[in-house]
Amino acid sequence: MSPRLLVCAPLGLEARALRAALGEKSVRRTGYGPRRSVRSATALAAADFDVLVIAGLAGGLDADLRSGDVIVADELRGPGGIVHCPSALSLAAELRRAGFPVHCGPIVTTDHVVHGTRRAELARTGALAVDMESAALAEAAGSRPFGVVRVVIDTGRQPLLRPGTPSRALAALARLHAIGPCLSRWGRTVSPGIRSAASKEVH
């Protein structure tokens, strides 16, 4: 029996890109920003799923990042503290095997869009990207495996409020769609129930 994968996508455009790859039932639009994310996490905590993935777009902080790069969080830094992501390396490896440009490191969750000097300040902490939802949504996982994947849309050299943003957004959403099958494959490898069943079959 396949594990039940739940993918949380904050924005409608992100959810549509992922549903096209994973199907309607696997993807939940959770809403933009921290307040909607907290409400969604509370509602989803008791939902019937085995593996949680938070996926969407993000702002890149590291100077080496380019629009379209894929970030896998190894920790989430939010207002409530740090949330560690134990399955980050296996998720990053799955995406790299598929040929995507993947970076693994911290993602910061803030309560507002980050610009200018604040972006530079966050970059100096070693964080790779910034979003407004992931740290809150991760609470929905409880003790279940979870992963966080964000595709970079804007960077310090290519800020969000620039003429090229629409084309970068379309390319980033296309990449988000393309990683969908990787999320499904990864989900089948990290669910404790599936690993336990496979072990029993072997012995």
Secondary structure, 3 states (H helix, E strand, C coil): CCCCEEEEECCHHHHHHHHHHHCCCCEEECCCHHHHHHHHHHHHCCCCCCEEEEEEEEEECCCCCCCCCEEEEEEEEECCEEEECCCHHHHHHHHHHCCCCEEEEEEEECCCCCCHHHHHHHHHCCCCEEECCHHHHHHHHCCCCEEEEEEEEECCCCCCCCCCHHHHHHHHHHHHHHCHHHHHHHHHHHCHHHHHHHHHHHC
